[in-house]
Amino acid sequence: LESFGFDVTVLEARDRVGGRVLTLRDVPGAPEAGGNAIGERYLRVRALAEQLGLRVIPVTGVDRDVTLHVNGTSVSGADWAASSANRLAPAERTRLPSMLTGLYSGRNNPMSTATAWADGSLATHDVPMTTALRAAGASDEALRLMNVAANTNDIATTSWLWALREDNRRTTGGAQVFRIDGGNARLPETMAQALRRPVETGQRVEAITQRDADVVVRLAGGSSRTAEAVICTLPMPALREVTLSPEPPTAQRTWIDTLPYTAITQVYLRPRTPFWETDGLPPSMWTDTGFERVFALRDSGRIVALVAWIDGRGAQALDARGERATAETVIRTMARVRPASAGQVELLHVQSWGDDALAGGAYAHYAPGQLRSGTASLSTPQGRLFFAGEHTAVVAAGMEGAVTSGEVAAEAARARLDTTRNW
């Protein structure tokens, strides 16, 4: 918008820029707690980073083998297919639990284009994931394991069409993952530094009121800002707390009120000793227990921290107990599942996106039936109010979706405000 010649004010409720892009610089290895991966096809993010003088580098050293703990038994991922803990149907046994959903979503995926999921043409697939998976022949054990670390809140309350979109995105997005040297949070931080007017942090929006010639944004504390147009990038759970006047049309209001977001809770731990050398199993884990997954975090090739990563219902259950109880539960459960870790880990940080009032979750997904008429009304501009954010993007997701949706909204605002200026 500044490059178009507009005077821009950016309001941010947090005391930092970046929102759900967060580099934990006080945790060893400076891991990404949100916005953790830049995909190979994140072309706009990578171009923007390079434009701002940031180095985009490939992610290396990712664990290829994991310790599985399923049905009370620990086994290396390499030994999973023949393990007595593997109770999957014969056609499923060779798949690791984390790969089971892809076994079914990748079969005859009807998405012929990257936008088909959002235009209403695949409405017959907008059913609960569990319904589609059972129809495809998934066993009860596979359904149980697919609902652990499912990247959604619950496969019973998530649209199969969303799963097909995710499969299409994974299979066409390339295998290489990148990050920004110094942390992905450097991207929004550097963007903010490049603005002519500093971002106004600590400014929580309470109401957006459109008038004939302008828009008034009322902030917590009673102050307000007036502008010719507003681009709103709030996640839907946060937008639900904002009074919009005039009210959006019914279809858009329904999106605001009901779009679900995936709860993700991360518990960062410092290993006092390399306990994985004691039991001889890979340090990273996938389990059917309350802490779900553990990823080893490395710095210069050395493991400096671990993160337990819990999704959906499991994250919501932990969030309800508070941070201290969450950390204690994860450490205690890990000691039971993996005795070599008992007394060998200490808490560094707990990050909950589901319990974050300014986010409401890590990213949007879709409930069964929400996609039958497409997503056009989700982000349709209303007068001088425009919408952007990863939840409004159709082709891309994550940071790429956020950037591309912002560019679309900026162009729309530009057209709305001045179609006669010679740019």
C-alpha positions as MATLAB code, in Angstrom:
seq = 'LESFGFDVTVLEARDRVGGRVLTLRDVPGAPEAGGNAIGERYLRVRALAEQLGLRVIPVTGVDRDVTLHVNGTSVSGADWAASSANRLAPAERTRLPSMLTGLYSGRNNPMSTATAWADGSLATHDVPMTTALRAAGASDEALRLMNVAANTNDIATTSWLWALREDNRRTTGGAQVFRIDGGNARLPETMAQALRRPVETGQRVEAITQRDADVVVRLAGGSSRTAEAVICTLPMPALREVTLSPEPPTAQRTWIDTLPYTAITQVYLRPRTPFWETDGLPPSMWTDTGFERVFALRDSGRIVALVAWIDGRGAQALDARGERATAETVIRTMARVRPASAGQVELLHVQSWGDDALAGGAYAHYAPGQLRSGTASLSTPQGRLFFAGEHTAVVAAGMEGAVTSGEVAAEAARARLDTTRNW';
ca = [
       0.000    0.000    0.000;
       2.867    2.388    0.706;
       4.351    1.547   -2.679;
       1.006    2.584   -4.193;
       1.384    5.967   -2.506;
      -1.003    5.513    0.416;
      -0.399    6.686    3.972;
      -0.669    3.507    6.064;
      -1.274    2.923    9.768;
      -0.762   -0.624   11.066;
      -2.500   -1.529   14.331;
      -1.263   -4.554   16.300;
      -2.813   -5.828   19.535;
       0.331   -7.666   20.655;
       3.484   -6.065   21.961;
       5.366   -7.513   18.980;
       4.746   -7.843   15.252;
       4.292  -11.176   13.497;
       1.160  -12.660   15.065;
       1.379  -16.427   14.614;
       4.876  -16.149   13.141;
       7.016  -16.489   16.248;
      10.683  -17.391   16.681;
      11.488  -18.405   20.278;
      14.858  -16.717   20.627;
      15.097  -17.552   24.349;
      14.864  -21.306   23.642;
      18.056  -23.148   22.557;
      18.188  -23.423   18.797;
      15.688  -20.529   18.433;
      12.870  -22.777   17.145;
       9.804  -21.556   15.273;
       6.701  -21.773   17.471;
       4.493  -20.544   14.628;
       5.072  -20.041   10.929;
       7.606  -22.824   11.271;
       8.141  -23.740    7.628;
       8.598  -21.984    4.286;
       7.620  -24.421    1.563;
       9.366  -24.858   -1.756;
       6.391  -23.241   -3.521;
       6.218  -20.289   -1.104;
       7.416  -18.098   -3.964;
       5.984  -14.804   -2.715;
       7.372  -15.259    0.804;
      10.807  -16.090   -0.535;
      10.750  -13.175   -2.985;
       9.629  -10.784   -0.266;
      12.379  -11.992    2.072;
      15.041  -11.510   -0.569;
      13.620   -8.079   -1.438;
      14.095   -7.127    2.221;
      17.668   -8.433    2.280;
      16.933  -11.617    4.258;
      18.634  -14.924    3.509;
      16.338  -17.889    2.842;
      18.166  -21.133    3.558;
      17.181  -24.816    3.274;
      16.259  -26.735    6.409;
      18.595  -29.706    6.970;
      19.109  -32.363    9.616;
      15.445  -33.433    9.891;
      15.008  -36.808   11.623;
      14.013  -39.525    9.185;
      13.394  -42.171   11.839;
      11.215  -41.859   14.922;
      10.396  -43.841   18.020;
       6.795  -45.020   17.873;
       4.914  -45.704   21.093;
       1.579  -47.282   20.209;
      -0.660  -49.601   22.216;
       1.784  -49.494   25.126;
       4.817  -50.597   23.120;
       7.853  -48.607   21.944;
       9.404  -49.505   18.625;
      11.594  -47.849   16.025;
       9.720  -46.625   12.986;
      11.864  -48.934   10.880;
      10.419  -51.921   12.773;
       6.779  -50.746   12.826;
       5.417  -52.919   10.017;
       6.321  -56.173   11.801;
       5.610  -55.001   15.361;
       2.961  -56.634   17.570;
       1.869  -53.087   18.465;
       0.773  -52.598   14.858;
      -2.928  -53.538   14.789;
      -3.700  -52.019   11.431;
      -5.402  -53.865    8.589;
      -3.052  -55.700    6.205;
      -3.285  -52.971    3.542;
      -2.329  -50.352    6.136;
       0.429  -52.080    8.122;
       3.390  -50.732    6.170;
       2.330  -47.111    6.723;
       3.584  -45.170    9.714;
       0.676  -43.732   11.746;
       1.540  -40.206   10.615;
       1.184  -41.300    6.971;
      -2.179  -43.067    7.223;
      -4.402  -40.154    6.202;
      -2.299  -39.632    3.085;
      -2.828  -43.284    2.158;
      -6.509  -42.561    1.609;
      -6.559  -38.865    0.611;
      -3.954  -39.556   -2.051;
      -6.083  -42.196   -3.778;
      -7.883  -40.660   -6.752;
      -7.811  -37.155   -5.289;
     -10.519  -35.320   -7.302;
      -8.775  -31.932   -7.054;
      -7.807  -31.223  -10.652;
      -6.763  -27.659   -9.778;
      -5.460  -25.970   -6.630;
      -8.663  -23.931   -6.364;
     -11.247  -26.690   -6.857;
     -11.757  -27.238   -3.135;
     -12.977  -23.655   -2.690;
     -15.329  -23.117   -5.637;
     -18.159  -25.461   -4.648;
     -17.552  -27.928   -7.501;
     -16.486  -30.735   -5.130;
     -19.382  -30.316   -2.698;
     -20.056  -34.068   -2.561;
     -16.713  -34.502   -0.778;
     -17.612  -31.953    1.911;
     -18.436  -34.663    4.467;
     -16.798  -35.632    7.783;
     -13.355  -37.143    7.333;
     -14.454  -40.196    9.292;
     -17.349  -40.799    6.875;
     -15.114  -40.653    3.814;
     -12.355  -42.732    5.401;
     -14.738  -45.502    6.469;
     -16.228  -45.568    2.976;
     -12.708  -45.916    1.585;
     -12.051  -48.940    3.807;
     -10.066  -47.488    6.705;
      -9.961  -49.770    9.748;
     -11.090  -48.676   13.211;
      -7.472  -48.750   14.379;
      -6.415  -46.569   11.458;
      -9.162  -44.070   12.282;
      -8.006  -43.987   15.898;
      -4.396  -43.348   14.941;
      -5.323  -40.809   12.251;
      -7.042  -38.756   14.942;
      -3.776  -38.455   16.896;
      -1.728  -35.432   15.810;
      -4.202  -34.980   12.968;
      -3.305  -31.341   12.238;
      -6.950  -30.572   12.923;
      -9.112  -30.689   16.038;
     -10.936  -33.946   15.296;
     -11.368  -35.910   12.078;
     -15.060  -36.380   12.921;
     -15.640  -32.612   12.828;
     -13.384  -31.787    9.871;
     -14.337  -31.757    6.203;
     -12.873  -34.465    3.977;
     -12.542  -31.773    1.330;
     -10.091  -29.959    3.609;
      -8.043  -33.182    3.854;
      -8.049  -33.478    0.051;
      -6.842  -29.889   -0.214;
      -4.014  -30.616    2.236;
      -3.029  -33.729    0.285;
      -2.969  -31.761   -2.964;
      -0.932  -29.015   -1.318;
       1.630  -31.492    0.048;
       2.028  -33.450   -3.169;
       2.383  -30.390   -5.414;
       4.306  -28.143   -3.056;
       7.754  -29.687   -3.422;
       9.797  -31.561   -0.845;
      12.340  -28.937    0.238;
      11.578  -26.765    3.268;
      13.255  -23.425    3.935;
      13.664  -20.963    6.773;
      14.916  -17.424    7.126;
      18.416  -17.121    8.501;
      18.035  -15.813   12.055;
      14.415  -16.945   12.396;
      11.226  -16.648   10.370;
      10.027  -13.822   12.637;
      12.645  -11.656   10.943;
      10.310  -11.409    7.938;
       7.458   -9.493    9.660;
       9.973   -7.644   11.840;
      11.904   -6.409    8.795;
       8.679   -5.551    6.980;
       7.654   -3.422    9.970;
      11.033   -1.690   10.064;
      10.694   -0.813    6.374;
       7.429    1.085    6.902;
       7.525    4.868    6.940;
       5.319    4.922   10.048;
       6.081    2.525   12.935;
       3.560   -0.210   13.711;
       1.349    0.797   16.633;
       1.654   -2.176   19.005;
      -0.536   -2.782   22.042;
      -3.588   -1.504   20.137;
      -6.477   -3.941   20.400;
      -9.376   -3.208   18.068;
     -12.881   -3.297   19.568;
     -15.040   -1.925   16.738;
     -14.891   -1.038   13.031;
     -17.577    1.406   11.889;
     -18.019    2.460    8.276;
     -19.384    5.899    7.425;
     -20.115    7.480    4.058;
     -16.583    8.788    3.475;
     -14.393    6.930    5.963;
     -14.006    4.160    8.531;
     -13.573    4.600   12.279;
     -11.581    1.978   14.192;
     -12.236    2.100   17.950;
      -9.488    0.750   20.206;
      -9.523   -0.656   23.709;
      -9.097    2.275   26.070;
     -11.387    4.542   24.081;
      -9.133    6.069   21.438;
      -9.840    5.663   17.720;
      -8.274    5.947   14.277;
     -10.009    7.165   11.120;
      -9.080    6.075    7.602;
     -10.406    5.912    4.053;
     -10.318    2.093    4.167;
      -9.405   -0.756    6.482;
      -7.790   -4.126    5.710;
      -8.577   -6.564    8.511;
      -6.249   -9.555    8.925;
      -7.590  -10.791   12.262;
      -8.077  -14.547   12.637;
     -11.788  -15.308   12.899;
     -11.769  -16.130   16.652;
     -10.360  -12.648   17.331;
     -12.668  -10.993   14.798;
     -15.663  -12.466   16.652;
     -14.842  -10.074   19.500;
     -14.928   -7.004   17.231;
     -18.152   -5.084   16.561;
     -18.619   -4.510   12.827;
     -20.980   -1.809   11.608;
     -22.768   -2.270    9.353;
     -23.065   -5.995    9.995;
     -21.573   -8.237    7.287;
     -24.000  -10.215    5.092;
     -25.353  -13.405    6.653;
     -23.024  -15.775    4.765;
     -19.923  -13.832    5.772;
     -21.139  -13.442    9.359;
     -21.533  -17.229    9.506;
     -17.913  -17.688    8.385;
     -16.750  -15.276   11.084;
     -18.754  -17.031   13.786;
     -18.036  -20.656   12.905;
     -14.715  -21.133   11.067;
     -12.727  -23.601   13.232;
      -9.044  -23.210   14.087;
      -6.654  -26.013   14.998;
      -5.501  -25.927   18.607;
      -1.759  -26.574   18.923;
       0.182  -26.654   22.176;
       3.964  -27.016   22.283;
       6.040  -27.888   25.346;
       9.756  -27.138   24.934;
      12.175  -29.187   27.032;
      15.909  -29.155   27.637;
      17.477  -32.634   27.784;
      19.954  -32.860   30.672;
      21.528  -35.946   29.110;
      21.186  -37.643   25.700;
      18.793  -40.271   27.109;
      18.102  -41.614   23.590;
      21.619  -43.019   23.641;
      20.676  -44.992   26.767;
      17.640  -46.747   25.262;
      19.003  -46.824   21.714;
      15.841  -45.410   20.156;
      15.504  -42.350   17.896;
      15.060  -39.105   19.903;
      12.013  -37.919   17.935;
       8.737  -39.670   18.761;
       5.186  -40.317   17.551;
       2.875  -41.695   20.215;
      -0.795  -42.413   20.908;
      -0.388  -40.857   24.360;
      -1.214  -37.387   25.680;
       1.972  -35.730   24.392;
       1.502  -37.114   20.848;
       4.757  -36.110   19.143;
       8.275  -35.069   20.117;
      10.681  -33.372   17.733;
      14.413  -33.057   18.347;
      15.653  -29.481   17.833;
      19.220  -29.085   16.658;
      21.815  -26.342   16.563;
      24.907  -27.030   14.426;
      23.856  -30.683   14.280;
      23.643  -31.131   18.060;
      20.314  -31.752   19.818;
      19.787  -28.754   22.113;
      16.076  -29.082   22.932;
      12.982  -31.197   22.439;
       9.441  -30.060   21.736;
       6.313  -32.044   22.514;
       3.753  -31.032   19.899;
       0.070  -31.682   20.665;
      -2.834  -31.013   18.271;
      -6.574  -30.690   18.457;
      -8.532  -32.375   21.230;
      -5.359  -33.298   23.101;
      -4.162  -29.696   23.049;
      -7.554  -28.417   24.173;
      -7.589  -30.853   27.095;
      -4.131  -29.716   28.213;
      -4.947  -26.031   27.716;
      -7.903  -26.378   30.098;
      -5.478  -27.406   32.853;
      -3.098  -24.449   32.541;
       0.551  -24.155   31.540;
       2.102  -25.621   34.692;
      -0.131  -28.702   34.685;
       0.417  -29.100   30.935;
       4.204  -29.186   31.355;
       4.006  -31.561   34.330;
       1.678  -33.913   32.454;
       3.920  -34.029   29.394;
       7.097  -34.664   31.402;
       5.414  -37.298   33.566;
       3.872  -39.101   30.576;
       7.165  -39.049   28.697;
       8.927  -40.616   31.686;
       6.321  -43.391   31.753;
       6.452  -44.029   28.021;
      10.207  -43.639   27.736;
      11.830  -44.497   31.096;
      15.271  -43.347   29.970;
      13.931  -39.752   29.931;
      12.814  -39.826   33.596;
      14.497  -36.955   35.439;
      16.444  -36.043   32.319;
      14.342  -33.176   30.913;
      13.476  -29.731   32.226;
      10.862  -27.233   31.072;
      11.879  -24.334   28.856;
       8.639  -22.923   27.468;
       4.946  -23.682   26.842;
       3.306  -22.222   23.740;
      -0.450  -22.593   23.297;
      -2.102  -21.203   20.167;
      -5.539  -22.545   21.025;
      -5.483  -20.696   24.345;
      -4.283  -17.464   22.724;
      -7.207  -15.012   22.564;
      -5.575  -13.102   19.700;
      -5.260  -16.240   17.574;
      -7.782  -18.844   18.712;
      -5.657  -21.571   17.147;
      -2.679  -22.093   14.868;
      -4.526  -22.000   11.516;
      -8.000  -22.380   10.040;
      -9.521  -25.632    8.857;
     -13.084  -26.396    7.746;
     -16.033  -28.185    9.286;
     -18.163  -30.620    7.235;
     -20.645  -28.723    5.077;
     -18.835  -25.370    5.225;
     -17.374  -25.694    1.743;
     -20.473  -26.773   -0.183;
     -21.104  -23.329   -1.607;
     -17.420  -22.386   -1.842;
     -15.450  -19.794    0.094;
     -16.158  -16.669   -1.969;
     -18.229  -14.991    0.751;
     -15.519  -15.544    3.370;
     -13.359  -12.629    2.243;
     -15.686  -10.536    0.069;
     -14.957   -6.819    0.702;
     -17.737   -4.891    2.390;
     -17.665   -1.256    1.337;
     -14.422    0.177    2.700;
     -13.602   -2.937    4.739;
     -11.342   -5.583    3.189;
     -10.227   -8.954    4.570;
      -6.909  -10.795    4.365;
      -5.011  -13.524    6.235;
      -4.154  -17.182    5.710;
      -7.801  -18.133    6.251;
      -8.843  -16.151    3.161;
      -6.244  -17.624    0.773;
      -7.392  -20.233   -1.742;
      -4.271  -21.619   -3.432;
      -1.619  -21.234   -0.757;
      -1.638  -21.804    3.004;
       0.445  -20.635    5.943;
       2.729  -17.638    5.469;
       2.409  -17.854    1.693;
      -1.369  -17.621    1.990;
      -1.039  -14.659    4.332;
       1.270  -12.774    1.954;
      -0.715  -13.486   -1.217;
      -4.027  -12.615    0.455;
      -2.534   -9.345    1.677;
      -1.482   -8.456   -1.847;
      -4.975   -9.226   -3.173;
      -6.576   -7.064   -0.464;
      -4.147   -4.204   -1.134;
      -4.978   -4.248   -4.835;
      -8.703   -4.293   -4.045;
      -8.356   -1.347   -1.656;
      -6.317    0.537   -4.233;
      -9.025   -0.005   -6.861;
     -11.762    1.020   -4.451;
     -10.099    4.231   -3.322;
      -8.632    5.596   -6.511;
      -9.118    4.076   -9.929;
      -8.176    7.238  -11.790;
      -4.681    8.010  -10.457;
      -1.869    7.294  -12.894;
       0.220    4.781  -10.962;
];
